[in-house]
Amino acid sequence: MKTSWTTLSGTSIGSVHVRDRLPLQDAVHTWTDAAAGHAVVAVADGHGHKLHFRSDTGAALAVVSAVEELRRILAPLADLAGQGDLAAATDLVRAAGAGLVDTWTAKVEHHLAAHPYSEAEDELGASADHLRAYGSTILATAAIGSLVVFLQIGDGDSVLVSARGEASRPLPEDPDLDGLHTSSLCQPRPLDALRVAVVDPDIEDVALVFLCTDGFGRARVDSDGWWRQTGEQLLEFSRSRGLNWIHEQLPEWLAEPAQIGGDDTTMALLVRSDVDGINRPDLADTVPVPE
């Protein structure tokens, strides 16, 4: 059976942002090519601080940029996957990360040219650091057949779950994350914070992947193990209740931490269709990226 992937995603505005009349700062974007067995998902978390007053736009531009850049490397990744050259695949993902930063920066500058900073915004130093207002994290994953790759700048969680139900975090830790501050696309050297991973399909039989902004995990009582339990439950639900049920439940699952923790909460999933017990590869909420 050909390996294919289903994408699911959702987002919920945080109660604090509702209270303060702020727009949703998170963003999510997905893309699939069922015929080729390819899929890409991305989530981003705009910083929301008064100095990052256009971070909702920054997050929206980040997820589009991430999907664009990962799509560019799908064909060469597929070739490398067949050769088992994981080192070269890792280099490609790093190159996609660099392309993401360049693409995001270009999109921000295009938006800024159309919407210049006001005099009041310039008093906050916006023009002196013209990317700062758009500050955002980015998390993205691409699946090419049985090969799965990750890239991330900033906080949030990237989790994979094997067909055996074992959850793990494939990316190295970012030493600059302290629970209060995050690395960002708007920092002077964002590539210093780029983390990438390529999962060896000969070792790890990935059943699903989920990405979420920090609003999901921060509201959890079990701050250390919630992601493991969430991954195990998502796989069990995929098998026992189906992806349609997960799709229906996702808004409620995201609304609860958004209400309790107060922060925007976003999740994107990639679910592999040829894993035992998962039989709904037809369901996808994909929004195609314009050619």
VEXDREN-2710 file (C-alpha; in Angstrom, 1 decimal):
% VEXDREN-2710
k/r/px/py/pz
1/MET/0.0/0.0/0.0
2/LYS/1.3/3.5/-0.9
3/THR/2.2/5.6/2.0
4/SER/-0.1/8.7/2.2
5/TRP/-0.8/11.2/4.9
6/THR/-3.9/13.0/6.3
7/THR/-3.6/16.5/7.7
8/LEU/-5.8/17.8/10.5
9/SER/-5.5/21.2/12.1
10/GLY/-7.3/23.7/14.4
11/THR/-6.7/26.9/16.4
12/SER/-8.5/28.6/19.3
13/ILE/-8.0/32.2/20.5
14/GLY/-6.8/32.6/24.1
15/SER/-9.1/34.0/26.8
16/VAL/-6.5/36.7/27.7
17/HIS/-6.5/37.9/24.0
18/VAL/-10.3/38.0/24.0
19/ARG/-10.2/40.0/27.3
20/ASP/-7.6/42.4/25.9
21/ARG/-9.3/42.6/22.5
22/LEU/-6.3/41.3/20.7
23/PRO/-6.5/39.3/17.5
24/LEU/-5.6/35.7/17.2
25/GLN/-1.7/35.5/17.2
26/ASP/-1.4/31.9/16.1
27/ALA/-1.5/30.6/12.5
28/VAL/-1.6/27.2/10.8
29/HIS/-1.2/26.0/7.2
30/THR/-1.4/22.6/5.6
31/TRP/-0.8/21.0/2.2
32/THR/-1.0/17.5/0.8
33/ASP/-0.4/15.6/-2.4
34/ALA/-2.1/12.3/-1.9
35/ALA/-1.0/10.9/-5.3
36/ALA/2.7/11.4/-4.4
37/GLY/2.3/10.6/-0.7
38/HIS/3.6/14.0/0.3
39/ALA/2.3/16.4/3.0
40/VAL/3.4/19.5/4.9
41/VAL/2.1/21.2/8.0
42/ALA/3.2/24.4/9.8
43/VAL/2.1/26.3/12.9
44/ALA/3.4/29.6/14.2
45/ASP/2.9/31.7/17.3
46/GLY/3.1/35.5/17.0
47/HIS/4.5/37.1/20.1
48/GLY/1.6/39.4/20.9
49/HIS/3.7/41.9/22.9
50/LYS/3.1/45.6/22.3
51/LEU/6.5/45.8/20.6
52/HIS/5.4/42.9/18.3
53/PHE/2.1/44.6/17.3
54/ARG/2.0/43.0/13.9
55/SER/2.8/39.5/15.1
56/ASP/-0.5/38.0/13.9
57/THR/0.6/39.0/10.4
58/GLY/4.1/37.7/11.1
59/ALA/2.7/34.3/12.1
60/ALA/0.5/34.1/9.0
61/LEU/3.4/34.9/6.8
62/ALA/5.6/32.4/8.6
63/VAL/3.4/29.3/8.0
64/VAL/2.9/30.1/4.3
65/SER/6.7/30.6/4.0
66/ALA/7.4/27.3/5.7
67/VAL/5.1/25.3/3.5
68/GLU/6.5/27.0/0.4
69/GLU/10.1/26.2/1.3
70/LEU/9.5/22.7/2.4
71/ARG/7.5/22.0/-0.8
72/ARG/10.6/23.0/-2.8
73/ILE/12.7/20.2/-1.3
74/LEU/10.2/17.4/-1.5
75/ALA/11.4/15.9/-4.8
76/PRO/15.1/15.9/-3.8
77/LEU/14.2/14.6/-0.4
78/ALA/12.3/11.7/-2.0
79/ASP/15.4/10.9/-4.0
80/LEU/17.7/10.9/-1.0
81/ALA/15.2/8.8/1.0
82/GLY/15.5/6.1/-1.6
83/GLN/19.3/6.2/-1.2
84/GLY/19.2/6.3/2.6
85/ASP/21.4/9.5/2.7
86/LEU/20.1/11.1/5.9
87/ALA/23.1/13.5/6.2
88/ALA/22.3/15.0/2.8
89/ALA/18.6/15.1/3.7
90/THR/19.4/17.0/6.9
91/ASP/21.4/19.6/4.8
92/LEU/18.4/20.0/2.6
93/VAL/16.1/20.7/5.6
94/ARG/18.6/23.2/6.9
95/ALA/18.6/24.9/3.5
96/ALA/14.8/25.0/3.6
97/GLY/15.1/26.7/7.0
98/ALA/17.4/29.3/5.6
99/GLY/15.0/29.8/2.7
100/LEU/12.1/30.1/5.1
101/VAL/13.9/33.0/6.9
102/ASP/14.6/34.8/3.6
103/THR/11.1/34.2/2.3
104/TRP/9.5/35.4/5.5
105/THR/11.7/38.5/5.6
106/ALA/10.8/39.3/2.0
107/LYS/7.0/38.9/2.7
108/VAL/7.3/41.1/5.8
109/GLU/9.1/43.8/3.9
110/HIS/6.4/43.6/1.1
111/HIS/3.7/44.0/3.7
112/LEU/5.5/46.8/5.4
113/ALA/5.9/48.7/2.1
114/ALA/2.1/48.5/1.7
115/HIS/1.4/49.4/5.3
116/PRO/4.1/51.7/6.6
117/TYR/4.6/52.3/10.3
118/SER/2.7/55.2/11.8
119/GLU/4.4/58.0/13.7
120/ALA/3.1/56.5/17.0
121/GLU/4.5/53.1/16.0
122/ASP/7.8/54.7/15.1
123/GLU/8.0/56.1/18.6
124/LEU/8.2/52.5/19.8
125/GLY/11.3/52.0/17.6
126/ALA/9.5/50.1/14.9
127/SER/11.5/51.4/11.9
128/ALA/14.8/51.0/13.7
129/ASP/14.1/47.3/14.0
130/HIS/11.6/46.8/11.2
131/LEU/11.1/43.0/11.6
132/ARG/10.4/43.2/15.3
133/ALA/6.8/44.1/15.0
134/TYR/6.1/40.9/13.1
135/GLY/7.9/38.6/15.5
136/SER/6.8/34.9/15.4
137/THR/7.9/31.4/16.0
138/ILE/7.6/28.6/13.4
139/LEU/7.3/24.9/13.5
140/ALA/6.9/22.8/10.4
141/THR/7.0/19.1/9.3
142/ALA/7.1/17.5/5.9
143/ALA/6.3/13.8/5.1
144/ILE/7.6/12.3/1.9
145/GLY/6.4/8.7/1.8
146/SER/7.8/7.2/4.9
147/LEU/10.4/9.9/5.5
148/VAL/9.5/12.7/8.0
149/VAL/11.5/15.9/8.5
150/PHE/11.2/18.7/11.0
151/LEU/12.3/22.3/11.4
152/GLN/11.6/24.8/14.2
153/ILE/12.6/28.2/15.4
154/GLY/11.2/29.2/18.8
155/ASP/9.0/27.5/21.4
156/GLY/6.2/25.0/20.9
157/ASP/6.2/21.3/20.6
158/SER/7.0/18.9/17.7
159/VAL/6.2/15.3/18.6
160/LEU/6.2/12.1/16.6
161/VAL/4.4/8.9/17.6
162/SER/5.5/5.5/16.4
163/ALA/3.1/2.7/15.2
164/ARG/3.8/1.1/18.6
165/GLY/2.4/4.2/20.4
166/GLU/5.7/5.5/21.6
167/ALA/5.9/9.3/21.6
168/SER/9.2/11.2/21.3
169/ARG/10.5/14.7/20.5
170/PRO/12.9/14.5/17.5
171/LEU/14.4/18.0/17.7
172/PRO/17.3/19.0/19.9
173/GLU/16.5/21.4/22.8
174/ASP/16.9/25.2/22.3
175/PRO/19.0/26.4/25.2
176/ASP/17.6/29.9/24.9
177/LEU/14.1/28.8/25.8
178/ASP/13.3/29.5/29.5
179/GLY/9.6/29.4/29.6
180/LEU/9.3/33.2/29.4
181/HIS/11.3/34.1/26.3
182/THR/11.4/32.5/22.9
183/SER/13.7/32.5/19.9
184/SER/12.1/34.2/17.0
185/LEU/12.1/34.8/13.2
186/CYS/12.6/38.5/14.0
187/GLN/15.8/38.2/16.0
188/PRO/19.1/39.4/14.4
189/ARG/20.4/35.9/13.6
190/PRO/17.3/33.6/13.5
191/LEU/19.3/30.7/11.9
192/ASP/21.2/30.4/15.1
193/ALA/18.0/29.1/16.6
194/LEU/17.1/26.8/13.8
195/ARG/16.6/23.2/14.8
196/VAL/16.1/20.4/12.3
197/ALA/15.6/16.7/12.3
198/VAL/15.3/13.9/9.8
199/VAL/13.7/10.7/11.0
200/ASP/15.2/7.5/9.7
201/PRO/12.3/5.4/8.3
202/ASP/14.4/2.2/8.7
203/ILE/14.5/2.8/12.4
204/GLU/11.4/4.7/13.4
205/ASP/8.0/3.7/12.0
206/VAL/6.2/7.0/12.3
207/ALA/2.4/6.7/12.6
208/LEU/1.6/10.3/13.3
209/VAL/3.1/13.7/14.1
210/PHE/1.6/16.6/15.9
211/LEU/2.9/20.2/16.2
212/CYS/1.4/22.7/18.7
213/THR/2.1/26.2/19.9
214/ASP/3.1/26.6/23.6
215/GLY/-0.5/27.5/24.5
216/PHE/-1.4/23.9/24.4
217/GLY/1.3/22.5/26.7
218/ARG/1.6/25.4/29.1
219/ALA/-1.9/24.8/30.4
220/ARG/-1.2/21.2/31.2
221/VAL/-0.8/20.0/34.8
222/ASP/1.8/17.4/33.8
223/SER/4.3/19.9/32.3
224/ASP/6.9/17.1/31.6
225/GLY/4.8/14.3/30.2
226/TRP/1.7/15.7/28.7
227/TRP/3.1/15.5/25.1
228/ARG/3.7/11.8/25.5
229/GLN/0.2/11.1/26.8
230/THR/-1.3/13.3/24.1
231/GLY/0.6/11.5/21.3
232/GLU/-0.4/8.1/22.7
233/GLN/-4.1/9.1/22.9
234/LEU/-4.1/10.6/19.4
235/LEU/-2.9/7.4/17.9
236/GLU/-5.3/5.3/20.0
237/PHE/-8.2/7.6/19.0
238/SER/-7.1/7.4/15.3
239/ARG/-7.4/3.6/15.5
240/SER/-10.5/3.3/17.7
241/ARG/-12.7/6.2/16.7
242/GLY/-11.3/7.4/13.4
243/LEU/-9.9/10.6/12.0
244/ASN/-13.4/12.1/11.4
245/TRP/-14.0/11.9/15.1
246/ILE/-10.7/13.6/15.9
247/HIS/-11.5/16.3/13.4
248/GLU/-14.8/16.9/15.2
249/GLN/-13.2/16.9/18.7
250/LEU/-10.2/19.1/17.9
251/PRO/-11.9/22.5/18.4
252/GLU/-13.0/21.5/21.9
253/TRP/-9.6/20.0/22.7
254/LEU/-7.9/23.3/21.8
255/ALA/-10.6/25.6/23.3
256/GLU/-10.0/24.2/26.8
257/PRO/-6.3/25.1/27.2
258/ALA/-7.0/28.4/25.4
259/GLN/-9.6/29.2/28.0
260/ILE/-7.7/27.9/31.1
261/GLY/-4.2/29.1/30.1
262/GLY/-5.3/32.2/28.3
263/ASP/-3.0/31.9/25.3
264/ASP/-3.9/31.1/21.7
265/THR/-3.7/27.4/21.1
266/THR/-3.0/25.7/17.8
267/MET/-2.3/22.1/16.6
268/ALA/-1.6/20.5/13.3
269/LEU/-1.4/16.7/12.8
270/LEU/0.0/14.4/10.1
271/VAL/-1.5/10.9/10.3
272/ARG/-0.1/8.1/8.2
273/SER/-2.8/6.1/6.4
274/ASP/-1.1/2.8/6.1
275/VAL/-0.6/2.1/9.8
276/ASP/-2.6/-0.8/11.2
277/GLY/-6.1/0.3/12.3
278/ILE/-6.1/3.7/10.6
279/ASN/-8.4/3.6/7.6
280/ARG/-9.5/7.2/6.9
281/PRO/-6.9/8.5/4.5
282/ASP/-9.6/10.5/2.6
283/LEU/-10.1/13.1/5.2
284/ALA/-8.0/16.3/5.0
285/ASP/-8.6/20.0/5.7
286/THR/-5.8/21.0/3.3
287/VAL/-5.7/24.5/2.0
288/PRO/-3.6/24.3/-1.2
289/VAL/-0.7/26.7/-1.6
290/PRO/-1.1/28.8/-4.8
291/GLU/1.3/27.8/-7.5
END
